[in-house]
């Protein structure tokens, strides 16, 4: 599959609510991820634990995708999530996921969003 097809597969899996399953299939063992480019999480185990905690602590009401840009081994996906954090109020979070791909897997992903 091409990077564009893999990016679309990640989008489709996420929109189906299969966040953890999509992570397992499309993220490299040595993936590095971060929120707003701060405090890299290194390795699939550390990032899986982060994703599991995130999914366990929010209720998703919906998601949508805006622009998707693929350029070589880089991709950017514009997301809008409608969710309620456990114990919190319902929010709409807009973010861009910037990804670097290698051998059909995400090796780096940074989520950029406004925390406030």
LINJOTA-V995381 format. One record per run of one state. SS is the DSSP state (helix for helix, strand for strand, loop for the rest). FROM is the first residue (numbers start at 1). LEN is the number of residues. If there is no record, write none. Layout:
SS:FROM:LEN / SS:FROM:LEN
This chain:
loop:1:2 / helix:3:13 / loop:16:3 / helix:19:8 / strand:27:9 / loop:36:2 / strand:38:5 / loop:43:1 / helix:44:13 / loop:57:1 / strand:58:14 / loop:72:2 / strand:74:12 / loop:86:4 / strand:90:13 / loop:103:2 / strand:105:9 / loop:114:3
